[in-house]
């Protein structure tokens, strides 16, 4: 086959890919791992976060904005994600393991513009004893009765 049949595969728009410096995954992970470790240490000391840090704690909820190299690192499609404070350490530990395993290498190579995903399983529901359930029912009935009594007095 003549060379002219292969000219269609030439794509000079690929030059930017050719010129791009190859990312070293281990080197790319380092800033994210340092940030996770720093954030976990701050959280364990009871800090509610700093304005320039990764997280803020308020009303039992953590607002997490991961930053890498001066840019936000989107997780699940958002720059800032919210989660219960009692699960924050668990989340950071899972995220650290995911970064170590290379699960974010593609996102890190693209400066966090991807859609990084870290999934934390929901806590298992804890069954309560029949006695505790009965006590809750009695308390709820008493509250309803008191509320009805207040409503008739106001009329």
Order of alpha helices (4+ residues) and beta strands (2+ residues): alpha-alpha-beta-beta-beta-beta-beta-alpha-alpha-alpha
